[in-house]
Amino acid sequence: MALYIGLMSGTSLDGVDGALAQFDDAAITTVAAAYVAFPPSLRAELMALQASGDNEIEREALAASQLAQHYAQCVAELLRQSGHTPADVRAVAAHGQTIRHRPELGYTRQTNHPALLAELCGVDVIADFRSRDVAAGGQGAPLVPAFHQAMFGKEGQARVVANIGGIANISVLKGDGRVTGFDTGPGNVLMDGWIMRHQRQEYDADGAWAATGKVIPELLAELLKEPYLALPAPKSTGRDLFHLDWLDARLAVHAPAAPEDVQRTLTEYTAVTLADAVKAHGGGADAVYICGGGAYNGVLMEALGQALGKQVMVASTQALGVAPNRVEALAFAWLGHRFSERLAGNLPAVTGAQGERVLGALYPR
């Protein structure tokens, strides 16, 4: 038996999800889960670091230190809930915060301060999971399909697991051990940015604002022209492509629209692009299980169900025994365990890397 903590802060930039997981042979059990929100100042700085700016090297270093402090808070909360001590935990696996993702140029950047985190927590820290896959010619993303197979795969049954965070991705579990997957396009990133601009809210809770609007077919058709959507897998994307400037350029060629109608159209855009990917690559799966924040958006879930059709069941990963907001943190706990055992964490069929690689770098306590 071994205990690992996984920490994940994703494209939505809202905070860090943590999971304390127990690994016992092939079994993975969630012992505790926690969430620590980012203060507005840190969220704003991490958002600003997505693009070039003045004094960005120093600003990134300072933001990384702040991030480590919040990661440490999450670790402390997991230990408090579970009654464990730092000595009980084999390692903390910390993803870091993606601020640039350019695998086509040979790099991906997850800002983090794992040395400080190890100092604060008194636990070994494993970090920098994506760069080895990129060095091996891969996209460095998505990394979760290997975990999805370990956690949710079922022999003889084809399933799709879709993570809808800031960016959406799918894992196609073919039922015979084979796995494929890729980033399908925007998840919540455009919806979050649009509601922040117009409502000063960080996200559209349950799609309530989108529900007051209607889909604009002409705008949806324009959004669907994005060349990324037609690229073959392996492929990955992020805020480097999908951001409000990207959206504004497409809105500029259309008649003015009510903000709530744009929000409803963006919700449909996420649903349609995800459904199109499942239809094209889902391998005949008759069930799609959703994790990430998008699983809590009722309007999005309904739109996805309609886009996929009645023959495909759409449910959250809760139906498989794992809450949607815990899956990614558990995935990085799993990757930390794989690192410690010197086992590969990537799937070349997903990322396009030249082969299987052990992912991560160790910062001893």
C-alpha positions in Angstrom: 0.0 0.0 0.0 1.3 3.5 -0.8 -0.3 7.0 -0.5 0.2 9.7 -3.1 -1.2 13.2 -3.4 -2.2 14.5 -6.8 -2.5 18.3 -7.4 -4.0 19.8 -10.6 -4.7 23.4 -11.5 -6.0 23.6 -15.0 -6.8 25.9 -17.9 -9.8 27.5 -16.0 -7.3 29.1 -13.6 -9.8 28.9 -10.7 -7.8 27.0 -8.2 -6.2 23.7 -7.3 -7.9 20.4 -6.9 -6.2 17.8 -4.7 -6.7 14.1 -4.1 -5.0 11.8 -1.6 -5.0 8.3 -3.2 -4.2 4.9 -1.9 -2.5 2.5 -4.3 -2.8 -1.2 -3.4 -1.8 -3.6 -6.3 -4.2 -2.6 -9.1 -6.7 -0.8 -6.8 -6.9 3.0 -6.6 -8.9 4.4 -3.7 -9.6 8.1 -3.0 -8.8 8.7 0.7 -9.5 12.5 0.7 -10.2 15.3 -1.7 -9.8 19.1 -1.4 -10.0 22.3 -3.3 -8.2 25.6 -2.7 -9.4 28.6 -4.7 -6.9 31.1 -6.2 -7.3 34.7 -5.1 -8.2 37.1 -7.8 -4.7 38.6 -7.9 -3.0 35.3 -8.6 -5.6 34.3 -11.1 -5.1 37.6 -12.9 -1.4 37.2 -13.0 -1.5 33.6 -14.3 -3.9 34.8 -16.9 -1.6 37.7 -17.9 1.4 35.3 -18.1 -0.4 33.4 -20.9 1.0 36.1 -23.3 4.3 38.0 -23.5 4.6 41.0 -21.2 6.9 43.3 -19.3 9.3 41.7 -16.8 7.6 38.3 -17.3 10.5 36.2 -16.0 10.4 37.8 -12.6 6.6 37.8 -12.6 6.5 34.1 -13.4 8.9 33.3 -10.7 6.9 35.2 -8.1 3.7 33.6 -9.3 5.2 30.2 -9.1 6.1 30.8 -5.4 2.5 31.9 -4.7 1.2 28.8 -6.5 3.4 26.6 -4.4 1.9 28.2 -1.3 -1.6 27.3 -2.4 -0.5 23.8 -3.4 0.9 23.4 0.1 -2.5 24.6 1.6 -4.2 21.9 -0.4 -1.8 19.3 0.8 -2.3 20.4 4.4 -6.1 20.1 4.0 -5.8 16.6 2.6 -3.6 15.5 5.5 -6.0 17.1 8.0 -9.0 15.4 6.5 -7.4 12.0 6.4 -5.5 12.1 9.7 -2.2 11.3 7.9 1.1 12.9 8.4 3.6 14.0 5.7 5.7 10.9 6.6 2.8 8.7 5.5 2.8 10.1 1.9 5.2 8.7 -0.7 5.1 11.8 -2.9 3.1 14.8 -4.0 2.6 14.9 -7.8 2.0 18.5 -8.8 1.1 19.4 -12.3 1.9 23.1 -12.2 0.0 25.8 -14.1 0.2 25.8 -17.8 1.0 29.2 -19.1 2.3 28.3 -22.6 1.8 25.1 -24.6 3.6 25.0 -27.9 4.6 21.4 -28.7 5.0 22.3 -32.3 7.9 24.5 -31.2 9.2 21.8 -28.9 8.1 23.1 -25.5 5.4 23.3 -23.0 5.6 25.4 -19.8 3.9 24.6 -16.5 5.0 27.2 -14.0 5.6 25.8 -10.6 8.1 25.8 -7.7 8.3 22.2 -6.7 11.4 22.8 -4.6 9.5 25.2 -2.4 6.5 22.9 -2.3 8.8 20.0 -1.0 10.2 22.4 1.6 6.7 23.6 2.7 5.2 20.1 2.9 8.0 17.9 4.0 7.1 15.4 1.3 8.9 14.3 -1.9 7.5 16.3 -4.9 7.2 15.0 -8.5 6.6 17.7 -11.1 7.2 18.6 -14.7 5.2 15.7 -16.2 4.8 17.0 -19.8 8.2 18.0 -21.0 9.7 14.5 -21.3 6.9 13.5 -23.7 7.5 16.7 -25.7 11.2 15.9 -25.8 10.3 12.5 -27.3 8.4 14.2 -30.1 5.0 14.1 -28.4 2.4 16.7 -27.7 2.8 16.4 -24.0 -1.0 16.2 -23.8 -3.4 14.9 -23.1 -1.8 12.7 -20.4 -5.0 11.6 -18.7 -6.1 8.9 -21.2 -3.6 6.4 -19.7 -5.2 7.0 -16.2 -8.7 6.8 -17.7 -7.9 3.3 -19.0 -6.5 2.2 -15.7 -9.4 3.6 -13.7 -12.4 3.3 -16.1 -11.4 0.8 -18.8 -13.6 -2.4 -19.0 -12.7 -5.4 -21.1 -15.0 -5.9 -24.0 -16.8 -2.5 -23.6 -15.9 0.6 -25.6 -16.2 3.8 -23.6 -15.3 7.4 -24.1 -14.2 9.5 -21.1 -14.3 13.2 -21.8 -12.7 15.8 -19.6 -14.3 19.3 -20.0 -12.0 21.7 -18.2 -10.8 24.9 -19.8 -10.0 22.7 -22.8 -11.9 19.6 -23.6 -10.3 16.2 -24.4 -11.5 12.7 -25.0 -10.1 9.3 -24.1 -11.4 6.5 -26.3 -11.2 3.2 -24.3 -11.7 0.6 -27.0 -12.3 -2.3 -24.7 -9.3 -4.4 -25.9 -6.6 -2.4 -24.1 -6.1 0.1 -26.9 -6.5 3.8 -26.1 -6.6 6.9 -28.2 -7.3 10.5 -27.3 -6.7 14.1 -28.1 -7.8 17.7 -27.2 -11.1 18.3 -29.1 -11.1 22.1 -28.7 -12.4 24.6 -26.1 -14.2 23.3 -23.0 -15.1 26.1 -20.6 -12.4 28.6 -21.6 -14.4 30.8 -23.9 -17.6 30.6 -21.8 -15.6 31.6 -18.7 -14.0 34.5 -20.5 -17.2 35.8 -22.0 -19.2 35.7 -18.7 -16.3 37.4 -16.9 -16.4 40.2 -19.4 -20.1 40.7 -19.2 -21.2 39.5 -15.8 -18.0 39.7 -13.8 -18.5 36.0 -12.8 -15.8 33.4 -13.1 -18.0 30.8 -14.7 -21.6 30.2 -15.8 -22.9 28.1 -12.9 -25.0 25.3 -14.3 -25.2 27.2 -17.6 -27.8 29.5 -16.1 -26.8 32.5 -18.2 -26.5 30.5 -21.4 -30.0 29.1 -20.7 -31.4 32.7 -21.1 -30.0 32.9 -24.7 -30.4 31.1 -28.0 -27.9 29.6 -30.4 -26.8 31.9 -33.2 -26.4 29.5 -36.2 -24.3 31.8 -38.3 -21.8 32.4 -35.4 -21.7 28.7 -34.6 -20.9 28.0 -38.3 -18.1 30.6 -38.2 -16.6 29.1 -35.0 -16.6 25.6 -36.5 -14.3 26.8 -39.3 -11.4 26.9 -36.9 -8.6 24.9 -38.7 -7.5 23.1 -35.5 -10.8 21.1 -35.5 -9.9 19.4 -38.8 -6.3 18.5 -37.8 -5.6 14.8 -37.4 -4.6 13.4 -34.0 -2.3 13.4 -32.1 -3.0 17.1 -31.3 -3.4 19.3 -28.3 -4.3 22.9 -27.7 -4.9 25.6 -25.0 -5.2 29.3 -24.3 -2.5 29.9 -26.9 -5.2 29.4 -29.5 -8.6 29.7 -27.8 -9.0 33.1 -26.1 -11.2 36.1 -26.2 -9.2 37.8 -28.9 -9.8 34.7 -31.1 -13.5 35.0 -30.3 -13.6 38.8 -30.9 -12.2 38.3 -34.4 -15.0 36.0 -35.3 -17.7 38.2 -33.7 -16.4 41.2 -35.7 -17.7 39.6 -39.0 -21.2 39.2 -37.7 -24.1 41.5 -36.7 -24.1 42.6 -33.1 -25.6 39.9 -30.8 -26.9 39.8 -27.3 -24.2 38.6 -24.9 -26.4 35.8 -23.6 -26.9 34.5 -27.1 -23.2 34.5 -27.6 -22.8 32.5 -24.3 -25.4 30.0 -25.5 -23.6 29.7 -28.8 -20.3 29.1 -27.1 -21.9 26.4 -25.0 -23.2 24.7 -28.2 -19.7 25.1 -29.7 -18.1 23.1 -26.9 -20.9 20.4 -27.2 -20.7 20.1 -31.0 -16.9 20.0 -31.3 -16.8 17.3 -28.5 -19.6 15.3 -30.1 -18.1 15.5 -33.5 -14.8 14.1 -32.1 -16.7 11.2 -30.4 -18.6 10.4 -33.5 -15.5 10.4 -35.7 -13.1 8.6 -33.2 -15.3 7.0 -30.5 -14.9 3.5 -31.8 -18.6 2.6 -31.5 -18.8 3.6 -27.9 -22.4 3.8 -26.6 -21.5 5.7 -23.4 -19.6 9.0 -22.8 -18.6 9.8 -19.3 -17.9 13.4 -18.5 -15.4 14.7 -15.9 -14.1 18.2 -15.1 -16.1 21.4 -14.4 -18.2 20.9 -17.5 -19.9 18.0 -15.9 -21.7 20.5 -13.6 -23.0 22.6 -16.4 -26.5 21.2 -17.1 -27.1 23.2 -20.3 -23.8 21.9 -21.7 -24.6 18.3 -20.7 -28.0 18.6 -22.3 -26.5 20.1 -25.5 -23.9 17.3 -25.6 -26.6 14.7 -25.3 -28.5 16.2 -28.1 -25.5 16.5 -30.3 -24.5 12.9 -29.8 -28.1 11.5 -30.2 -30.2 9.2 -28.2 -28.2 6.1 -29.0 -25.3 7.4 -26.9 -25.6 7.7 -23.1 -24.1 10.8 -21.5 -23.3 10.7 -17.8 -20.7 12.0 -15.4 -17.9 9.9 -14.1 -19.9 9.7 -10.9 -21.7 6.8 -12.5 -18.3 5.0 -12.5 -17.7 5.8 -8.9 -15.5 9.0 -9.2 -16.7 12.5 -8.8 -16.1 14.6 -11.9 -14.0 17.2 -10.0 -11.6 14.6 -8.6 -10.6 12.8 -11.8 -7.7 14.9 -12.9 -6.1 15.2 -9.4 -6.3 11.5 -9.1 -4.7 11.2 -12.5 -1.7 13.0 -11.4 -1.5 11.0 -8.2 -1.4 8.0 -10.5 1.3 9.6 -12.7 3.3 10.2 -9.5 2.9 6.5 -8.6 4.0 5.5 -12.1 7.1 7.7 -11.8 8.1 6.1 -8.5 7.8 2.7 -10.0 9.7 3.8 -13.1 6.8 3.0 -15.3 5.7 4.9 -18.4 3.1 7.5 -17.9 2.4 8.5 -21.5 0.6 6.7 -24.4 2.5 7.2 -27.7 -0.7 6.5 -29.6 -2.3 9.5 -27.8 0.6 12.0 -27.7 2.6 11.0 -30.7 5.8 10.5 -28.7 8.5 8.2 -30.1 7.8 5.7 -27.4 6.8 5.2 -23.8 8.5 7.4 -21.3 8.7 7.8 -17.5 7.3 11.2 -16.9 8.3 13.7 -14.2 11.2 15.0 -12.1 11.8 14.4 -8.4 12.4 17.1 -5.8 13.2 15.2 -2.5 11.9 16.5 0.7 
